[in-house]
Amino acid sequence: MNQQAYESGKRAYQSGDWLGAVTYLGEAKAAGELSGEVDHLRGNAYMKLGQFESAALSYESALADAAYGKRGALSCNRGRALLAAGRDQEAVSALTEAVQDGSYATPYKAYMALGSAYERLGDVRNAGIAYRAAAIDESNPAPSVALCDLGSCFMRLGRAVDAVEAYRTALDFTTPLESQNQIWCDLALAYVAANRMSEAVDAFAHATSDGSFQLSPEAQASYDAARKAVASISSRRPSETDAFLAAAGYGGGYDPLDPTGESGELMPSPEDTGFFSVTEEDLVQQDKADRRVRRKHRHTGLKVLVFVLVLLVLVVGAVVFGYTQGYGWPTQQDVVESLFQAKTDGTDISQYAATGTSSTQLQEMSDALPAGAQVSITGIDRSMTDSTVSVSATLAAGGEQDYTVELVRDGIGWKVSSVTPTYASQSGSGTSTN
């Protein structure tokens, strides 16, 4: 190897002189000599210059050097070079080799490129499989991008409900500094396709709330259609008064407050009651009968009152005992399950938070909660003033996560003071670049 040319090529590469790097590195090897490192750097420089065919050849030469290793990274780079050169089927083969390398530290990069290659070949199903693999790769620092691509594949496959879940999970993985407007817009379109118009209107409102995002003509048409659908449904609902009268049995336009109205029902006249034909003796007998009925009702009422008082004492005693033992309404389980469901639904979780919880604490609590998870309560430690609930959550992206939720007494019920993920073990992991 020409060491001087190699060192000059490395300096040019580090300074961003891609043309100089290609020239010097090309002079560093003798004819037929293998050097994975030289060809790897040279392939990267060709990619920067937009010479994708040459880049693919350089990566292929680097792969021929078995001693150099790094087959996953080299195959991924070669696949991306072939994809950029328009050789999509060859790109699929190279990228598939990349993800089969168990030592490759960042397979999500190959999966993302593989999804793009399948899309260009018209294979939406396999593209979605690749994007899903990229999303669940633990080395992926931004799974929301892969989840959005997965949602797009679901939409093209006619699986709007699955697209909704993909976009909602993507929102959970975005950082506060990232714009969520496009994801909210895609989520709204998925809601429309799933015929969930009320949720679609809310999602479109989120997408345009800060005024920085402009809906496309197609998205605007879907937004208008969703609002019309919601308004139409609302206009067909009966009023509360109509519903009350129907439940009471007054139908067909009969108004019990106006019996002389259009219904034709009339107030009975005095002549129809027979009142003026009753004798004095009849009135006396009727009065005696009324007094007997009233006495009977007074005795019955006294018995009922005594029974109610005894029952009230028993109930109050049971309530006080339950309160001291940490029971209340709503229960700790109801509050915790409602909190996780609110995160999934994208609704305000502050209604479940303890009084005095700051906005920062609320945000931390929201960040700790997963969306779309199926939760089960594995344990409750109760006391009169505070409780601890153990939760096991099956995450939407796969896998399980345990949480510890602390609650404090709020009247007869409970409110959440903190949410903490719990781990059986913890290990650090790093990422590497190609």
KOLTI-177258 format. One record per residue (C-alpha): x, y, z negated; residue number from 1. Coordinates in pm, whole numbers, plus 50000, padded with zeros to 5 digits. Layout:
N
<atom x="X" y="Y" z="Z" num="NUM"/>
...
//
This chain:
434
<atom x="50000" y="50000" z="50000" num="1"/>
<atom x="50113" y="50352" z="50079" num="2"/>
<atom x="50110" y="50485" z="49722" num="3"/>
<atom x="50168" y="50847" z="49824" num="4"/>
<atom x="49870" y="50845" z="50061" num="5"/>
<atom x="49661" y="50673" z="49793" num="6"/>
<atom x="49742" y="50940" z="49533" num="7"/>
<atom x="49674" y="51219" z="49784" num="8"/>
<atom x="49339" y="51056" z="49871" num="9"/>
<atom x="49241" y="51036" z="49503" num="10"/>
<atom x="49326" y="51403" z="49447" num="11"/>
<atom x="49123" y="51504" z="49751" num="12"/>
<atom x="48830" y="51290" z="49631" num="13"/>
<atom x="48838" y="51443" z="49281" num="14"/>
<atom x="48844" y="51795" z="49424" num="15"/>
<atom x="48548" y="51729" z="49657" num="16"/>
<atom x="48754" y="51735" z="49975" num="17"/>
<atom x="48567" y="51444" z="50135" num="18"/>
<atom x="48729" y="51470" z="50477" num="19"/>
<atom x="49077" y="51475" z="50325" num="20"/>
<atom x="48985" y="51180" z="50102" num="21"/>
<atom x="48872" y="50975" z="50402" num="22"/>
<atom x="49190" y="51061" z="50595" num="23"/>
<atom x="49442" y="50989" z="50316" num="24"/>
<atom x="49266" y="50677" z="50190" num="25"/>
<atom x="49255" y="50542" z="50543" num="26"/>
<atom x="49635" y="50573" z="50554" num="27"/>
<atom x="49682" y="50410" z="50214" num="28"/>
<atom x="49616" y="50053" z="50332" num="29"/>
<atom x="49815" y="49849" z="50577" num="30"/>
<atom x="49632" y="49658" z="50849" num="31"/>
<atom x="49455" y="49355" z="50701" num="32"/>
<atom x="49535" y="49459" z="50343" num="33"/>
<atom x="49256" y="49422" z="50082" num="34"/>
<atom x="49194" y="49696" z="49828" num="35"/>
<atom x="48847" y="49719" z="49680" num="36"/>
<atom x="48922" y="50043" z="49497" num="37"/>
<atom x="49045" y="50226" z="49811" num="38"/>
<atom x="48751" y="50111" z="50022" num="39"/>
<atom x="48505" y="50193" z="49741" num="40"/>
<atom x="48628" y="50552" z="49716" num="41"/>
<atom x="48642" y="50583" z="50093" num="42"/>
<atom x="48280" y="50459" z="50124" num="43"/>
<atom x="48167" y="50718" z="49869" num="44"/>
<atom x="48346" y="50994" z="50064" num="45"/>
<atom x="48182" y="50881" z="50390" num="46"/>
<atom x="47840" y="50897" z="50215" num="47"/>
<atom x="47912" y="51256" z="50112" num="48"/>
<atom x="47997" y="51338" z="50473" num="49"/>
<atom x="47675" y="51177" z="50598" num="50"/>
<atom x="47863" y="50913" z="50797" num="51"/>
<atom x="47648" y="50623" z="50678" num="52"/>
<atom x="47762" y="50356" z="50925" num="53"/>
<atom x="48127" y="50413" z="50826" num="54"/>
<atom x="48028" y="50410" z="50459" num="55"/>
<atom x="47856" y="50073" z="50500" num="56"/>
<atom x="48168" y="49928" z="50667" num="57"/>
<atom x="48390" y="50059" z="50385" num="58"/>
<atom x="48171" y="49904" z="50117" num="59"/>
<atom x="48170" y="49577" z="50312" num="60"/>
<atom x="48553" y="49583" z="50314" num="61"/>
<atom x="48555" y="49649" z="49939" num="62"/>
<atom x="48330" y="49347" z="49883" num="63"/>
<atom x="48588" y="49130" z="50062" num="64"/>
<atom x="48830" y="49196" z="49774" num="65"/>
<atom x="48706" y="48938" z="49523" num="66"/>
<atom x="48962" y="49051" z="49265" num="67"/>
<atom x="48811" y="49400" z="49253" num="68"/>
<atom x="48466" y="49278" z="49143" num="69"/>
<atom x="48186" y="49534" z="49101" num="70"/>
<atom x="47972" y="49340" z="49349" num="71"/>
<atom x="47646" y="49485" z="49214" num="72"/>
<atom x="47754" y="49846" z="49255" num="73"/>
<atom x="47917" y="49788" z="49594" num="74"/>
<atom x="47614" y="49596" z="49729" num="75"/>
<atom x="47382" y="49870" z="49604" num="76"/>
<atom x="47591" y="50142" z="49771" num="77"/>
<atom x="47613" y="49940" z="50092" num="78"/>
<atom x="47235" y="49888" z="50087" num="79"/>
<atom x="47173" y="50260" z="50044" num="80"/>
<atom x="47416" y="50338" z="50326" num="81"/>
<atom x="47237" y="50092" z="50555" num="82"/>
<atom x="46902" y="50239" z="50453" num="83"/>
<atom x="47024" y="50589" z="50538" num="84"/>
<atom x="47151" y="50458" z="50872" num="85"/>
<atom x="46804" y="50319" z="50954" num="86"/>
<atom x="46901" y="49952" z="50922" num="87"/>
<atom x="46619" y="49872" z="50680" num="88"/>
<atom x="46616" y="49491" z="50695" num="89"/>
<atom x="46993" y="49470" z="50637" num="90"/>
<atom x="46948" y="49715" z="50350" num="91"/>
<atom x="46695" y="49479" z="50186" num="92"/>
<atom x="46950" y="49193" z="50202" num="93"/>
<atom x="47230" y="49402" z="50052" num="94"/>
<atom x="47013" y="49546" z="49776" num="95"/>
<atom x="46876" y="49201" z="49689" num="96"/>
<atom x="47237" y="49084" z="49642" num="97"/>
<atom x="47297" y="49382" z="49413" num="98"/>
<atom x="47014" y="49298" z="49170" num="99"/>
<atom x="47128" y="48934" z="49157" num="100"/>
<atom x="47459" y="49040" z="48999" num="101"/>
<atom x="47407" y="48984" z="48626" num="102"/>
<atom x="47704" y="49207" z="48540" num="103"/>
<atom x="47563" y="49509" z="48725" num="104"/>
<atom x="47498" y="49771" z="48456" num="105"/>
<atom x="47239" y="49985" z="48638" num="106"/>
<atom x="47018" y="49758" z="48849" num="107"/>
<atom x="46736" y="50016" z="48852" num="108"/>
<atom x="46933" y="50208" z="49118" num="109"/>
<atom x="46924" y="49907" z="49349" num="110"/>
<atom x="46555" y="49842" z="49270" num="111"/>
<atom x="46462" y="50202" z="49357" num="112"/>
<atom x="46643" y="50180" z="49690" num="113"/>
<atom x="46492" y="49835" z="49750" num="114"/>
<atom x="46143" y="49979" z="49696" num="115"/>
<atom x="46215" y="50249" z="49956" num="116"/>
<atom x="46343" y="49990" z="50204" num="117"/>
<atom x="46031" y="49775" z="50165" num="118"/>
<atom x="45809" y="50082" z="50208" num="119"/>
<atom x="45982" y="50168" z="50535" num="120"/>
<atom x="45924" y="49810" z="50649" num="121"/>
<atom x="45554" y="49843" z="50562" num="122"/>
<atom x="45571" y="49586" z="50280" num="123"/>
<atom x="45390" y="49785" z="50010" num="124"/>
<atom x="45341" y="49488" z="49779" num="125"/>
<atom x="45714" y="49406" z="49751" num="126"/>
<atom x="45789" y="49778" z="49724" num="127"/>
<atom x="45562" y="49792" z="49419" num="128"/>
<atom x="45736" y="49490" z="49266" num="129"/>
<atom x="46073" y="49661" z="49309" num="130"/>
<atom x="45950" y="49988" z="49155" num="131"/>
<atom x="45803" y="49801" z="48859" num="132"/>
<atom x="46141" y="49628" z="48801" num="133"/>
<atom x="46311" y="49970" z="48812" num="134"/>
<atom x="46061" y="50114" z="48561" num="135"/>
<atom x="46113" y="49842" z="48300" num="136"/>
<atom x="46494" y="49838" z="48335" num="137"/>
<atom x="46630" y="49951" z="47997" num="138"/>
<atom x="46922" y="50131" z="48163" num="139"/>
<atom x="46684" y="50358" z="48359" num="140"/>
<atom x="46698" y="50706" z="48201" num="141"/>
<atom x="46395" y="50833" z="48395" num="142"/>
<atom x="46138" y="50552" z="48438" num="143"/>
<atom x="45865" y="50805" z="48519" num="144"/>
<atom x="45995" y="50835" z="48878" num="145"/>
<atom x="45966" y="50460" z="48933" num="146"/>
<atom x="45622" y="50456" z="48768" num="147"/>
<atom x="45496" y="50728" z="49003" num="148"/>
<atom x="45623" y="50532" z="49303" num="149"/>
<atom x="45451" y="50224" z="49159" num="150"/>
<atom x="45127" y="50420" z="49125" num="151"/>
<atom x="45153" y="50527" z="49488" num="152"/>
<atom x="45189" y="50162" z="49594" num="153"/>
<atom x="44885" y="50065" z="49387" num="154"/>
<atom x="44681" y="50338" z="49558" num="155"/>
<atom x="44775" y="50210" z="49903" num="156"/>
<atom x="44686" y="49857" z="49795" num="157"/>
<atom x="44340" y="49976" z="49687" num="158"/>
<atom x="44411" y="49912" z="49317" num="159"/>
<atom x="44306" y="50250" z="49178" num="160"/>
<atom x="44264" y="50130" z="48819" num="161"/>
<atom x="44622" y="49998" z="48812" num="162"/>
<atom x="44741" y="50326" z="48967" num="163"/>
<atom x="44573" y="50515" z="48681" num="164"/>
<atom x="44767" y="50315" z="48423" num="165"/>
<atom x="45096" y="50365" z="48613" num="166"/>
<atom x="45053" y="50744" z="48629" num="167"/>
<atom x="44940" y="50769" z="48265" num="168"/>
<atom x="45249" y="50575" z="48157" num="169"/>
<atom x="45466" y="50800" z="48375" num="170"/>
<atom x="45333" y="51102" z="48183" num="171"/>
<atom x="45443" y="50938" z="47858" num="172"/>
<atom x="45800" y="50904" z="47984" num="173"/>
<atom x="45849" y="51261" z="48108" num="174"/>
<atom x="46047" y="51501" z="47891" num="175"/>
<atom x="45910" y="51838" z="47772" num="176"/>
<atom x="46138" y="52015" z="48023" num="177"/>
<atom x="46005" y="51819" z="48322" num="178"/>
<atom x="45705" y="51941" z="48521" num="179"/>
<atom x="45409" y="51704" z="48495" num="180"/>
<atom x="45187" y="51885" z="48747" num="181"/>
<atom x="45242" y="51645" z="49039" num="182"/>
<atom x="45187" y="51341" z="48816" num="183"/>
<atom x="44861" y="51492" z="48683" num="184"/>
<atom x="44750" y="51555" z="49042" num="185"/>
<atom x="44830" y="51195" z="49146" num="186"/>
<atom x="44650" y="51069" z="48835" num="187"/>
<atom x="44345" y="51279" z="48926" num="188"/>
<atom x="44335" y="51131" z="49277" num="189"/>
<atom x="44354" y="50782" z="49124" num="190"/>
<atom x="44063" y="50868" z="48894" num="191"/>
<atom x="43859" y="50982" z="49196" num="192"/>
<atom x="43937" y="50656" z="49376" num="193"/>
<atom x="43828" y="50466" z="49063" num="194"/>
<atom x="43504" y="50671" z="49052" num="195"/>
<atom x="43592" y="50820" z="48713" num="196"/>
<atom x="43497" y="51174" z="48807" num="197"/>
<atom x="43489" y="51337" z="48465" num="198"/>
<atom x="43846" y="51222" z="48393" num="199"/>
<atom x="43948" y="51331" z="48743" num="200"/>
<atom x="43824" y="51686" z="48677" num="201"/>
<atom x="44025" y="51699" z="48352" num="202"/>
<atom x="44340" y="51571" z="48525" num="203"/>
<atom x="44310" y="51824" z="48809" num="204"/>
<atom x="44268" y="52099" z="48546" num="205"/>
<atom x="44592" y="51985" z="48378" num="206"/>
<atom x="44773" y="51989" z="48712" num="207"/>
<atom x="44678" y="52351" z="48787" num="208"/>
<atom x="44668" y="52490" z="48432" num="209"/>
<atom x="44995" y="52689" z="48445" num="210"/>
<atom x="44930" y="52833" z="48792" num="211"/>
<atom x="45263" y="52709" z="48932" num="212"/>
<atom x="45125" y="52409" z="49120" num="213"/>
<atom x="44927" y="52436" z="49442" num="214"/>
<atom x="44693" y="52151" z="49531" num="215"/>
<atom x="44716" y="52014" z="49885" num="216"/>
<atom x="44403" y="52054" z="50102" num="217"/>
<atom x="44321" y="51685" z="50048" num="218"/>
<atom x="44365" y="51712" z="49671" num="219"/>
<atom x="44157" y="52031" z="49660" num="220"/>
<atom x="43876" y="51857" z="49850" num="221"/>
<atom x="43886" y="51569" z="49599" num="222"/>
<atom x="43880" y="51817" z="49308" num="223"/>
<atom x="43573" y="51992" z="49453" num="224"/>
<atom x="43399" y="51658" z="49513" num="225"/>
<atom x="43470" y="51545" z="49155" num="226"/>
<atom x="43329" y="51867" z="49009" num="227"/>
<atom x="43014" y="51837" z="49221" num="228"/>
<atom x="42968" y="51477" z="49110" num="229"/>
<atom x="43002" y="51571" z="48742" num="230"/>
<atom x="42759" y="51864" z="48783" num="231"/>
<atom x="42509" y="51638" z="48963" num="232"/>
<atom x="42519" y="51379" z="48685" num="233"/>
<atom x="42473" y="51648" z="48419" num="234"/>
<atom x="42171" y="51797" z="48600" num="235"/>
<atom x="41994" y="51461" z="48609" num="236"/>
<atom x="42017" y="51408" z="48235" num="237"/>
<atom x="41690" y="51475" z="48042" num="238"/>
<atom x="41690" y="51757" z="47789" num="239"/>
<atom x="41708" y="51676" z="47418" num="240"/>
<atom x="41341" y="51782" z="47374" num="241"/>
<atom x="41224" y="51555" z="47658" num="242"/>
<atom x="41422" y="51265" z="47516" num="243"/>
<atom x="41276" y="51324" z="47166" num="244"/>
<atom x="40917" y="51333" z="47294" num="245"/>
<atom x="40970" y="51021" z="47505" num="246"/>
<atom x="41113" y="50837" z="47204" num="247"/>
<atom x="40809" y="50944" z="46999" num="248"/>
<atom x="40573" y="50795" z="47257" num="249"/>
<atom x="40451" y="51116" z="47417" num="250"/>
<atom x="40476" y="51067" z="47790" num="251"/>
<atom x="40295" y="51169" z="48103" num="252"/>
<atom x="40313" y="51541" z="48029" num="253"/>
<atom x="40110" y="51522" z="47704" num="254"/>
<atom x="40211" y="51794" z="47459" num="255"/>
<atom x="40115" y="51708" z="47097" num="256"/>
<atom x="40139" y="52075" z="47007" num="257"/>
<atom x="39881" y="52172" z="47268" num="258"/>
<atom x="39604" y="51910" z="47271" num="259"/>
<atom x="39368" y="52146" z="47456" num="260"/>
<atom x="39610" y="52195" z="47744" num="261"/>
<atom x="39627" y="52038" z="48085" num="262"/>
<atom x="39617" y="51687" z="47947" num="263"/>
<atom x="39241" y="51721" z="47884" num="264"/>
<atom x="39268" y="51613" z="47519" num="265"/>
<atom x="39035" y="51824" z="47301" num="266"/>
<atom x="39024" y="51905" z="46929" num="267"/>
<atom x="38723" y="51717" z="46779" num="268"/>
<atom x="38426" y="51941" z="46699" num="269"/>
<atom x="38261" y="51948" z="46350" num="270"/>
<atom x="37951" y="51784" z="46496" num="271"/>
<atom x="38153" y="51477" z="46592" num="272"/>
<atom x="38284" y="51415" z="46234" num="273"/>
<atom x="37948" y="51353" z="46070" num="274"/>
<atom x="38049" y="51583" z="45781" num="275"/>
<atom x="37719" y="51770" z="45770" num="276"/>
<atom x="37513" y="51449" z="45744" num="277"/>
<atom x="37686" y="51320" z="45422" num="278"/>
<atom x="37476" y="51315" z="45097" num="279"/>
<atom x="37591" y="51443" z="44755" num="280"/>
<atom x="37592" y="51086" z="44614" num="281"/>
<atom x="37824" y="50977" z="44893" num="282"/>
<atom x="38061" y="51261" z="44806" num="283"/>
<atom x="38071" y="51163" z="44434" num="284"/>
<atom x="38147" y="50800" z="44516" num="285"/>
<atom x="38418" y="50903" z="44760" num="286"/>
<atom x="38576" y="51129" z="44494" num="287"/>
<atom x="38593" y="50839" z="44244" num="288"/>
<atom x="38754" y="50615" z="44501" num="289"/>
<atom x="39012" y="50884" z="44584" num="290"/>
<atom x="39104" y="50922" z="44214" num="291"/>
<atom x="39164" y="50546" z="44178" num="292"/>
<atom x="39392" y="50551" z="44482" num="293"/>
<atom x="39589" y="50850" z="44346" num="294"/>
<atom x="39642" y="50677" z="44004" num="295"/>
<atom x="39765" y="50363" z="44178" num="296"/>
<atom x="40006" y="50568" z="44390" num="297"/>
<atom x="40144" y="50746" z="44079" num="298"/>
<atom x="40226" y="50412" z="43908" num="299"/>
<atom x="40383" y="50274" z="44222" num="300"/>
<atom x="40586" y="50593" z="44269" num="301"/>
<atom x="40721" y="50570" z="43910" num="302"/>
<atom x="40837" y="50212" z="43969" num="303"/>
<atom x="41004" y="50310" z="44291" num="304"/>
<atom x="41180" y="50603" z="44121" num="305"/>
<atom x="41320" y="50378" z="43845" num="306"/>
<atom x="41443" y="50127" z="44104" num="307"/>
<atom x="41611" y="50402" z="44310" num="308"/>
<atom x="41787" y="50543" z="44003" num="309"/>
<atom x="41925" y="50201" z="43904" num="310"/>
<atom x="42037" y="50137" z="44261" num="311"/>
<atom x="42201" y="50482" z="44274" num="312"/>
<atom x="42400" y="50412" z="43957" num="313"/>
<atom x="42525" y="50082" z="44099" num="314"/>
<atom x="42622" y="50241" z="44432" num="315"/>
<atom x="42806" y="50532" z="44266" num="316"/>
<atom x="42997" y="50288" z="44045" num="317"/>
<atom x="43097" y="50081" z="44346" num="318"/>
<atom x="43207" y="50393" z="44538" num="319"/>
<atom x="43421" y="50519" z="44249" num="320"/>
<atom x="43585" y="50179" z="44205" num="321"/>
<atom x="43653" y="50152" z="44581" num="322"/>
<atom x="43800" y="50504" z="44585" num="323"/>
<atom x="44050" y="50420" z="44312" num="324"/>
<atom x="44149" y="50103" z="44497" num="325"/>
<atom x="44235" y="50295" z="44813" num="326"/>
<atom x="43917" y="50240" z="45013" num="327"/>
<atom x="43738" y="50515" z="45200" num="328"/>
<atom x="43549" y="50611" z="45514" num="329"/>
<atom x="43667" y="50613" z="45779" num="330"/>
<atom x="43903" y="50332" z="45678" num="331"/>
<atom x="44278" y="50337" z="45726" num="332"/>
<atom x="44244" y="50086" z="46009" num="333"/>
<atom x="43981" y="50298" z="46189" num="334"/>
<atom x="44199" y="50610" z="46165" num="335"/>
<atom x="44514" y="50437" z="46292" num="336"/>
<atom x="44336" y="50264" z="46582" num="337"/>
<atom x="44166" y="50593" z="46677" num="338"/>
<atom x="44505" y="50771" z="46669" num="339"/>
<atom x="44664" y="50523" z="46913" num="340"/>
<atom x="44353" y="50535" z="47135" num="341"/>
<atom x="44366" y="50918" z="47141" num="342"/>
<atom x="44724" y="50898" z="47266" num="343"/>
<atom x="44615" y="50655" z="47540" num="344"/>
<atom x="44319" y="50877" z="47638" num="345"/>
<atom x="44533" y="51192" z="47637" num="346"/>
<atom x="44307" y="51362" z="47382" num="347"/>
<atom x="44407" y="51582" z="47086" num="348"/>
<atom x="44560" y="51379" z="46800" num="349"/>
<atom x="44550" y="51669" z="46551" num="350"/>
<atom x="44204" y="51560" z="46433" num="351"/>
<atom x="44367" y="51252" z="46279" num="352"/>
<atom x="44665" y="51439" z="46126" num="353"/>
<atom x="44690" y="51540" z="45760" num="354"/>
<atom x="44604" y="51897" z="45662" num="355"/>
<atom x="44911" y="52121" z="45682" num="356"/>
<atom x="45084" y="51919" z="45955" num="357"/>
<atom x="45291" y="52161" z="46163" num="358"/>
<atom x="45289" y="52176" z="46542" num="359"/>
<atom x="45644" y="52037" z="46544" num="360"/>
<atom x="45538" y="51742" z="46332" num="361"/>
<atom x="45237" y="51685" z="46559" num="362"/>
<atom x="45464" y="51680" z="46863" num="363"/>
<atom x="45702" y="51434" z="46695" num="364"/>
<atom x="45404" y="51217" z="46603" num="365"/>
<atom x="45275" y="51229" z="46963" num="366"/>
<atom x="45620" y="51148" z="47104" num="367"/>
<atom x="45642" y="50841" z="46878" num="368"/>
<atom x="45307" y="50703" z="46994" num="369"/>
<atom x="45287" y="50484" z="47308" num="370"/>
<atom x="45014" y="50528" z="47566" num="371"/>
<atom x="44813" y="50239" z="47702" num="372"/>
<atom x="44923" y="50006" z="47421" num="373"/>
<atom x="44705" y="49733" z="47269" num="374"/>
<atom x="44743" y="49762" z="46891" num="375"/>
<atom x="44674" y="49527" z="46604" num="376"/>
<atom x="44695" y="49601" z="46231" num="377"/>
<atom x="44937" y="49359" z="46063" num="378"/>
<atom x="44922" y="49495" z="45708" num="379"/>
<atom x="44776" y="49769" z="45485" num="380"/>
<atom x="44928" y="49883" z="45153" num="381"/>
<atom x="44658" y="50083" z="44970" num="382"/>
<atom x="44656" y="50319" z="44673" num="383"/>
<atom x="44414" y="50589" z="44561" num="384"/>
<atom x="44603" y="50881" z="44722" num="385"/>
<atom x="44816" y="50731" z="44999" num="386"/>
<atom x="44843" y="50421" z="45217" num="387"/>
<atom x="45089" y="50255" z="45453" num="388"/>
<atom x="44967" y="50070" z="45763" num="389"/>
<atom x="45185" y="49830" z="45965" num="390"/>
<atom x="45100" y="49820" z="46338" num="391"/>
<atom x="45211" y="49587" z="46616" num="392"/>
<atom x="45167" y="49738" z="46965" num="393"/>
<atom x="45181" y="49554" z="47296" num="394"/>
<atom x="45317" y="49822" z="47531" num="395"/>
<atom x="45169" y="49896" z="47874" num="396"/>
<atom x="45511" y="49851" z="48035" num="397"/>
<atom x="45561" y="49515" z="47864" num="398"/>
<atom x="45711" y="49410" z="47534" num="399"/>
<atom x="45606" y="49483" z="47180" num="400"/>
<atom x="45688" y="49759" z="46930" num="401"/>
<atom x="45614" y="49777" z="46559" num="402"/>
<atom x="45515" y="50102" z="46388" num="403"/>
<atom x="45476" y="50218" z="46028" num="404"/>
<atom x="45197" y="50474" z="45982" num="405"/>
<atom x="45177" y="50675" z="45657" num="406"/>
<atom x="44835" y="50814" z="45554" num="407"/>
<atom x="44716" y="51047" z="45278" num="408"/>
<atom x="44373" y="51083" z="45120" num="409"/>
<atom x="44142" y="51338" z="45282" num="410"/>
<atom x="43815" y="51358" z="45088" num="411"/>
<atom x="43673" y="51006" z="45100" num="412"/>
<atom x="43868" y="50926" z="45417" num="413"/>
<atom x="44227" y="50924" z="45538" num="414"/>
<atom x="44454" y="51131" z="45760" num="415"/>
<atom x="44792" y="51044" z="45916" num="416"/>
<atom x="45106" y="51209" z="45777" num="417"/>
<atom x="45372" y="51030" z="45985" num="418"/>
<atom x="45426" y="50764" z="46256" num="419"/>
<atom x="45758" y="50578" z="46264" num="420"/>
<atom x="45868" y="50306" z="46508" num="421"/>
<atom x="46030" y="50013" z="46325" num="422"/>
<atom x="46292" y="49782" z="46470" num="423"/>
<atom x="46417" y="49441" z="46366" num="424"/>
<atom x="46761" y="49541" z="46489" num="425"/>
<atom x="46917" y="49826" z="46678" num="426"/>
<atom x="47204" y="49825" z="46925" num="427"/>
<atom x="47349" y="50097" z="47141" num="428"/>
<atom x="47377" y="50070" z="47515" num="429"/>
<atom x="47541" y="50285" z="47776" num="430"/>
<atom x="47505" y="50340" z="48147" num="431"/>
<atom x="47766" y="50356" z="48418" num="432"/>
<atom x="47769" y="50523" z="48755" num="433"/>
<atom x="47870" y="50382" z="49087" num="434"/>
//
